[in-house]
Amino acid sequence: METIAKDFGILEALKTLGITEVNDGTSTGSNTFSNGSIIESFSPVDGQLIGKVKTTTKADYENVIHTAATAFKTWRTIPAPQRGEIVRQFGEKLREKKEALGKLVSYEMGKSYQEGLGEVQEMIDICDFAVGLSRQLHGLTMHSERPGHRMYEQYHPLGVVGIISAFNFPVAVWAWNTALAWICGDVCVWKPSEKTPICGVACQNIAAEVFAENNLPEGICNLINGDYTVGEFISTDPRVPLVSATGSTRMGKIVAQAVAARLGKSLLELGGNNAIIVTPDADIKMTVIGAVFGAVGTAGQRCTSTRRLIIHDSIYDKVKTALVEAYKQLRIGNPLDENNHVGPLIDTDAVAMYNDALKNVVDEGGTILVEGGVLQGEGYESGCYVKPAIAEAKADFKIVQHETFAPILYLLKYTGDVENAIAAQNEVAQGLSSAIMTNNLREAERFLSVNGSDCGIANVNIGTSGAEIGGAFGGEKDTGGGRESGSDAWKVYMRRQTNTINYTTELPLAQGIKFDL
């Protein structure tokens, strides 16, 4: 590896994470079952090869499923609080390796080092949440209409949970699913993005350490690698009762159809086309901070990234001027350098989409306020660095209706009251995250009401990007309707069972039916 990897400790981080033979081999850790073709992972930071993994063949996958199903028979019988202790230990391992894993996330995906550390912290947080949850997997008791009977419901593990994750959060979203699934007594089979496979190997290594130290069987945590064809192994397999898929709406629809065809369960976390409404009563400074971070954080490659700013006409020029000035202060470059705000896009395909979006907004009649473009020269050799751009547009532009995974922010103007802004926000197909900036209580409550935002996440005086572990994360419409992380999201990883116990010597039938023999 070249200078960046050496100067910023990437090689040491890889060793800490149990990843060896980085440049010249195909062994990258606990990818035990894979015997297929080779995937090479190149960093968007400097274009250098990080490592190689072997893809999972169909025969490999059958071995994985057999191992997972066998492990499930043991894992489900361990009391939930004891499973919680294993998850606690996993969280402690993450604390020990936080710096190393954060660096790898930054180097392989391209997000800033601070965001990489933040992603690992999310993994730690969900482990903490899950440990507490391990003593709270509750059901309900109900009154029976029949004397001498007791009714209640309980939850049991589902079995093998399939997880398909995206490149933009290469470790945290897996942990959101896995920590809860483990607590619930499930085992997991994970297919990370083929764009960030080394992060997947690192997580597998950390989990394998914990399970080995506790003399638990192989198969509770499983890793498979490859493109969409490997994902199809999971989505079409009736032995996988739940598939959790994170990615584009196009991908999610394919997974949903495959899983539904076999009457399985799917948890979908898909696209977002998120907006911040800025009313005349907004705090402009807070608005600019929230909008800039939401639009350029992770180079606009979050499902919760701010794509649209819907601004009242009375303050439109003031907000526009403040944003343009703020964008002048952005520093673009190596994300491992903490002086920089914006790193690269994931690859040159993403750069092409970025360029197409800027062309399309102009073709539809929009105006570029902050020029975009691809950066070249020293430090930008990977070809993946672009300038965050701002464009003035209209809500009905096709490109505005589309989710572009890049740092492009569209400014839209609204007139009249807040209902008009809410209508503009809601008219896109996606329904993930939303926000309103206002100090007007009536506007805030209107935004949160049944006639307000149609998104799964609706915030007041904070941006669209970022979520706390304690709340359920997900959205509606083309976002897929799934919920991950906090609240009662754990229930999707379990099967519900209603139980009735008769403690009398008679057998009365429901609704007073008589059936005497």
N, C-alpha and C positions, 0 to 999 in steps of 0.2 A: 504494500500500500504506500501511497505517496505522502506528501508532507502533512496534509490536514489530519489524516488518520494518526500519524505519529505525534504531531504536536498536541492533539487534543485527547490522547490516551485511548483511542479506539481499540488498538491491539490489546492493551491491558484489559479493557472492558470485555472483550471477547473471551479472553482467557478466564476472567472471573466468572463468566457465564457458561463455561464449559465448552466453548466452541473452538475447535482446533482445525489445522490444515486449511486455513482460510483461503489461500490463493491457489493452491495447486492440487487440492484433493476434492473428494466428494463427501467426505465424512464431516458432518457439522454438529454432531451431538447425538441425542437420543431419538433419532429418526429410524428406529430399529426395523420397521416393517417395509421400508421403501426400496424398491428394486427397479424403478422405471428410468425414464430419461432424466437428464440433468437440467435443473433450473439454475441459472446464474443470477445472483443479486448484485446489481450495480448501484452505488450510492448516487442519488441526484445531487449531492453536495459537491462532489468533485469528479463524478463519472468513474470512480475506481471500483474494481471488483471487491466485494465484501466476502462472499463465499458462495458455495454451491450446495444444493440439496438434490436428492433423487426424488422423482415424483412417485406417487403411489399407483401401482397397477391394480387391476381388478382382483387379482389373486392376493396381493398385499392387503387390500381392503377387507377381503374375506377373513384373513388372519386377524386383522384389527377388530372386526366385529365379534368374532369368536372369543377373542381375549377379553373384550369389553363386556360381553354378555356373561362370561364366566365370573369376572370380577364383580359384576353387579349382584350376583347371588350372595356374595360375602358382604359387600359394602352396604346393601340395604338392611342387613340385619344388625349392623352396628348402631347403637342408640344415637339419635341426632346430636345430643350434646358432645358425644365422643367424636362424631364426625366434625363437630365444631372445633374441637381441639386440633384436629388435623389442619383445618383451614386457618386456625390461629397461627400454627407453626408456618404455614405457607406465607402468611402475611409477614411474619418475622423474617423469613428468608428474603422477602421482597425488600424489607427495610435494609437488610444487610447489603443487598445488591442494587439498591435504588440508583445510585450514581452510574453504575456500569450499564444497567438496563436503560436508563434515561438517555445515556450517550448513544447506545445502539439505536434506540427509537429515533433520535434526532438524525443520526447519520444515515440510517437506511430509508427513513420516510421523508426527512427533510424539514420537519418542524423544528422550531427553536429548542435549544437545550432546556430552557426553563419549561417549555411546554412538554418536552419529553419527560422531565422529572415530574411534572404535574400529572402526566398520564400514569406513571408508576404509582404516584400517590393515590390516584383513583383506585388502582388495584388494591392498595393497602386499605383504603377506606371501605371498599366493598367487602373485604375479608372481615374487617371489624364489625360491619353491619351484619354479615352472615353469621358470625360467631354468636352475637346476641340473639339472632333469629333462631338459632339451633335449639333454643329453649322455649320457643314461642310458636311452633308449627301447630296452630290451634284449629279445632273444628268448632261446631256449634251443637248445643243441645236444644231439642224442640219438644213441646208437649204433644204427646200422642192423643188422638181422639178415642183410643181404646183404653179402658181401665187396666191397670197392671202392666202397662207397656212403657218402655223408655225408647226415645228416638234420639239419635245423634248422628253427626257426620264427622268423618275423619279423612285425612289426606295420606296417600301412599305414594312412594316413588314411581315414576313412569318407567324408567329403564335406561336405555341409551339415548342421550341427548346429542343431536348433531348441531355443530356450531360452524357457520360460515361467516367469516369476518372480512372487513374491508381494510385497505391499506392505510387509511387516514388515521385510524386509531388501532394500530397493529397489536396492542397488548391489552388496553383497558376494556374494550368491549368484550373480548374473550373472557376476561376476569369477571365482568359483570354477570355473564351467563354461568360461568363455571363455578364460582363461589356459591351461588344460590343453588345450582344443580347438585353440587356435592353435599351441601347441607340437607337438601331434600332427599338424599339417598340415591341420586342418579350418578351414572358414569358418563363421561363425555368423549366425543370424537370431534376433533377440531380441524377444519381446513382453513388455515390463514390465507390471506391474499398471496397470490404468486408474486406480487410486487414487493412483499416484505416477509419472505419466508424465514430469514435468519432470526427475526424477532420471535417467530413461532417456535423455532428450535430452542432459543434461550428460555422461553417460558416453560417448555416441556422439560428442559433440564432441571430447572428450579423445582418444579412439581415432583419430578422423579426422585430428587434428593429426599424430599419430605416423605414420600410414600415408602421409599426404601428404608429410611431411618426408623419407620414405624412398623416394619415387617408386614406391610400391606401388599396385596397381590398386584401384579402389573395389570393394566387395563382400566384403572379408574380414570386415568388421564391419558388420552391418546391423540397423536398428531398424524395427520395425513397431508401431503403436499401435491399441488398440481393446479391445473386450470379448471375451467367450468365443468369439464368432463368428470373430474374427481368430485366436484360438488354434486353432480348428478347421482353418484353412487349413494350419497346420503339422502338426497331428496326423494329418490325413487325406492328406497329400502323400507319395507314394512316393519323391519326389526328396529327401526329408529322412530319411536312414537312422536318425538318432537324435534323439529328443525328450527333453529333460530338463525335467521339470515339477516345480515347487515350489508347494505350496498345500494346500488341504484334501483329505481323503481322498475326498470326493464328487467333486471335480474330477479327482483322480488316477485314479479308476476310469473316468471317461469318457475321459480321454486314453489310458489303458492299453488300453481296448477298441478305440479307433480305431486306435492304432498297431499293436496285435496283429492286427487284421483285415487289414492289409496286410503282415504279417510284418516290421514294423520293430522297432527296439530302443527301449526306453524306460528312462529313469533317473528314478525317482520318489522325491521327498522330501516326504512328506505329514504328516499330523497326529501330534501327540504328546500323551500324557496322563501326564505324567512324575511319578514319585514319589521321595521321599527316605525311606528306612527309618531310623528313629532307635532304636538299641538301648540297653539299660541302660548299656553301656560307651561311649556317645557323649560327646564334648566338647560341652557345651550351648552354649557361646559360639560355637564354630565352626558348630554346627547352625543357630543363629539367623541368623548372618550369611549362610550359604548359602541357607537357606530364604527369607529376606526378599528378597535380591537375585533369587533364582530366581523368586519369585512376583510381584514388583512391577516388576522391570526391564522396560523397554519396555512398561510398563503391562500386563504379562501377555500380550503379543502376540508372544511367541517360540514357535516350535515346540518349543523345549526348556524353556519356562517350567515351574516347579514348580507342579503342580496339586494334588498329594496329599502329605500328610505322614503316614506310617504310624509311629506312636509306641508303644513298649512301655508297657503300663499302669503299670509301676512308676515311670516318670518322666514320664508323660503330663501331669500337672498342672504340674509344674515347667517343662516345655517350653512348655506353653500360656501360662502366666503370662509367661514371658520374651518370647514372640512378641507378646502383646498389648501389653506395654510398648514393644517395639521399634516396633510400628505407630504408636504415639502420636507417635513422633519423625519420621515421614515428612512431607515437605513436597511438596505437590502444586501444580503451576502451570506457567508458561511453561518449556518444556524447554530453551530457550536460556539461561535463567538458571541458572548452575551451582550455585546454592544449593538448587535444587529436586531432589527425588529422582524424582518421577513426573510424566510429562506426560499428554497426552490420549490417548484411544482414537482410532482412525483416522477414524471418522465416527459419525453418530447411529445408523446401523444396528447398529454394534458396541455402542453404549450400550444399545440395546433388548435385544440378546442378553444383556448383563451383567445387566440388570434381570430378565429372564426367569429366568436361572440362579439368582439370589438368591431369587426367588419359589418356584422349583421345589424348592430344597433345603429350604425351610421346609415346603412342602406335603408333602414326603416324610418329614418328621419331624426334620429337622435343626435345629440351633440356631445363630443368628448370634452370634458372639463379638465381632467387630469390625464395626460397622455399615457398610454400603455407602451408596450414594446418589450422585446426580448433583449436582455443584457448580454453583452459579449466582452471578451477580453480577459485579463488576468482575474482569477477568482470565479469566473463564470464559465469555465471550460465545459461543464456538463451540458450546457445548452438549455437548462431547465429554470433559469432565473428570469422572472418577468417583473415589470413595474406594476404595482397596484394602480388601477385606473378607476376614474369616476366618470359616469356618463349621465347626461340629462335625457330622460326618456318619458314614454307614456305607458300607463298601466297595461294597455291592450297590445303593446308590441309583442310579437311572437317570442323574441329573444328574452324579454322580461318574464314571460310566462314559463320559460324554460329554466331549469336549474343548471347553471354553468359552474363547474367545480374549479373556480379560479378567483383571484382577488379583483373582481369587478363589482362596483357598487352603482346601482341605478337610483338616481334621484327623481322622484315623482311628486308632482304638485297636486294638492287637493284644496278645494274651496268649501265653504259652508261649515257645517258642524261635523263632529267626530264620526257620525254614522257613515258619512261619505268615505272617510278614510278606512273605516272598518270594512266597508263593502269592497274597496279596492284591494285591501289586504287579502280578503277571503276569496277573491275570484280566481286565484291560481289553483292548480290541481293538487298541490302539495299542502300538507297541514301539520308541519312539525312544530316549529317554534315561532313565537311572535312577541312583540313588546310595544309598549306605549310609553312615551316620555311626556309626563304632564304632572302639574301640581294641583290639578283640578280634580277633586274627589269624585264628582259626578262623571267626568270623562273616564276616570280609572275604573269605576264600578261598571259603567256602561260597556267598557272594553272586556270586562271579565264576566259579563252577564250571559244569559242563555242566547241572546241575540248579538253577542260580541264576537270575539275571536273564535274561529273554528279549529284552532290548532290544539294539539295535545299539551303544549306548553304556552302559557300566556303570562308575561312579566310586566310589571309596572316599575319604571325608573331603573331598570337594568336592561342590558342588551339581550339579544337572542342567543348568544353563544355562552356555553357553560351551563352545567347542571350539578346539583348536589346529589350525593348518593342516596340520601333519605327519601327523595321523591321518585315516583315512577317516571321513567324516561321513554318517550315515544310520541307518535302523532297519528293523525287521522288521514282520510282520503288516500292519495297516492303514497303517503308515508307508510301505510300498511296496517296501522291499528295496533301494533304490538306495544308492549310495555316491558322495559327491563329495569334492573337495579332495585330501587327502594319501594316503599309502601307495601302493597300486597302482591307485587309482581312475582313473588315466589310461587304463587298458586299455579301458574302456568306450567311449572316444572313437576307438578304432581297430579295424580288422579283423585277425584273426589268420590267418596263412598258414603252412602246413607245406610245407617244401621238401625234396626228395630229389634228390641229384646222383649220377649214375653216372659215375665216372671210369675205368671199365674199357672193354674192347672187347667185352664180352659183356652179355647182358641176362637175368640171373637173375631169376626171378619170386619173389614173396613166398610164404612157407609151402612152398617147395620145389616148387611147381606146375611141371609140364613142358608146354610148348606149342611143340614143334619144328616148324619149317616147312622 
